[in-house]
Amino acid sequence: MVLLDDIISQGEPYLAATTAIVIMIMLSGISIGIGKALQNKKLTIWGKEELLQAIINSALIGGLFLLITTLNTALTGLVPENNFTCLFYNKNTIIGFSQCYLYNLSLNVSELASILFSANAIISFLSSLSFNFIITFNPFNALIPIINVISKILELLYFLLFSIYIQINLLYAIDALMLSTFLPLGLILRCFLQLENSVRC
């Protein structure tokens, strides 16, 4: 079960977005008040439009936070506690679980690659043995095609390992940068209609 501290820590990327919404609501309220006091329809209409945008933005952020928190809670309910080791990542979030899974997959691939590398070295040694009696013969010469096959498998495993490390780093970038930087920045750009219209042009 996800503790309250986990839910609060999952909400840290949304702090800047929530601050932008609060500032937007305050500015729209001030502009509505000043517009009504000065009987300026443009200022009042702008304040109402910004207030509507703030309500839409808060619904989007609240829905996204609720969706991610619900998925994280469901994930911790589905995953057994000691299914695999996770030293560096938080298993209570979707991204952390994916990083843990990929990390354990990379450990398994590395172990398989080291076993195949050792087997390839042994088979290479055996295939190079030759005996000299009256004639020279190589009893393990038939193992040479197996060496080629194991070499191809090792190349694929190293490529898979490289791909796994790229995926782990991409998930780290999404967790560290996308939610904490681009979500609030996109919301700030969406907050104010004049800024939004200037970005579209």
N, C-alpha and C positions, 0 to 999 in steps of 0.2 A: 504494500500500500504506500502511496506517495505521501510523504509527510508534508506539513505546512511549510517547512523550510525549503523543501524541494520545489514546491509551487512558487514560493516567493523568489527563489533563485532562477526559476524558469522565466519569471516576469521581468528580470533585470533588463533584457534588451528592449522592453516596451516602455521603460522609464522616460526616455527622450520623446517617444511618440506621444505618451500621455501628457508630458509637459507641453508639447506643441499644441495638443488639443485644448488644454486648460488655457494657454495663452490665447488661442483662437477664440474660445468662448468669452474670455474677458474682453478682448478687443471688440468682438461683435456686440457684446452687451454695452460697452462704453459708447460705441458708435451709434447704436440704437437710441441710447439715452440722450446723447448730444444731438443726434438728428431730430429727435422729437422736441427737445428743448429749443433748438434753433429753427425748427420747422423746415429742415432740409431733407427733402424726399430721397435724394440720391444717397446721402449718408445712411438714412434709415433702411433703404432697400439693400445697400451694401452690407449693413450689419445683419439684416435678416438672412441674406444669402450666405454670409459667413457662418451664422449660427446653424443654418441647415447643413452646410458642409461639415461643421464640427460634429453635429449629431451623426451624420453618415460616417465620418471618420472614426468616431468613438465606437459605433456599431461594428465597423470593419475590424478595428483593433481588438475589441472585446470578443468578437466571434473567432478571430484567429487565435487569441490567447486561450479561449475555451476549447477550441478544436485541438490545439497542441497539448494542453493540459489533459484533456480527455484521452487522447491517443497515448500519452506517456503513462497515464494511470492504467489503461487497458494493457499496454505493453508490459508493465511490471507485473500485472496479474497473470499474463500468459507465459512469461519466461520463468523457468525454474531458477532458484537462487544460485546454485553452484553448477550451472550448466557448463560454464567455461570461465577461465581466468580473465580478469580484466584489471590490469594494473594501472593504466594511465587514464582511463575514460570512465565517465559516470554512466552506469548501466540503467539509470532511471529515466533517461531521456531517449527519444527516438534516435537522434544523431549519435549519442553516446553508445547506445546499443549497437547501432550499425558499425561504429568504429571498433567496438569490442569484437563483434563478429568478424569483421575484416582482419583485425589484428590476429585473432586466433586462427583464421584461415591462412594468414601469411605464415604463422608458426608451423602449421601442418604442411604447407607447401614447401617451406624451407627444410623441414625434416625429411619429406619425401625426396626432395632434390639432393640432399646430402646422402641419403641411402642409395639413390640411383647413381650418384657420382662415384661412391665407393664400389658399387657393383660394376660400373663401367671400367674402373681402374683394374679390378680383379679380372674381368673378362678380357680386357686389353692385354694384361700380363699373360693370361692363359693362351690367348690366340697367338702370342709372339713366341711361345715355346716351340722349339723344334729339336728333334732328336737326330743325331748323326750316328748311324751304324754304317752299314754298307751303302745305304742310300739315306738321303735326308728326307724326313717326313715331319709334317706338322699335324698332330692329331686334332688340335683345336682350331684349325683353320676355318671351320664352318661357323665359328662364333663371330667372325668379322661383320656379317650383316646385323647381328644383334647389337654390336657396338654402334653402328650407324643409327639404328632405331633408338637406342638409349640416348644418343647425342641429340637427336631431334626432339625427343621427349624432354630432355634437360633444357633445350632452348625454349620450348613452349612453357615449361615451368618457370624459367627465369623471366620470361615475358609476362606471365601471369602474376608473378611476385611484384614486378615493376608496376603493373596495372593496379594491383591491390594497394600498394603504397601511394599511388596517385589518387586513388579513391579515398583513402584515409585522409590525405592532405586536403582534398577538395571538401570533404565533410567538415574538417577542422576550419577551413576558410568560411564555409557556410555558417557554421556555428559561431565563429568569432567575429566575422565581418558582416555577413549579409543581414542577420537579424539585428545586430546591434548598431549597424551603420546605415545600410541602405533602406531598411524599413522606416526608421525615423526620418531619414532624408527625403524619401518618397512622400511620406506623410506631410512633411513641412512644405514640400513643393506643391502638394495637392491642397494644402490648407487655404491658401489665399488665392482668390480668383484672379486678381491682377497678375500675380506671380505665375499662376497656372496658364493664363492666356499668353503671357510673354514667353513662357517655355515652349508652348505649342508653336509659336511663330518662329 
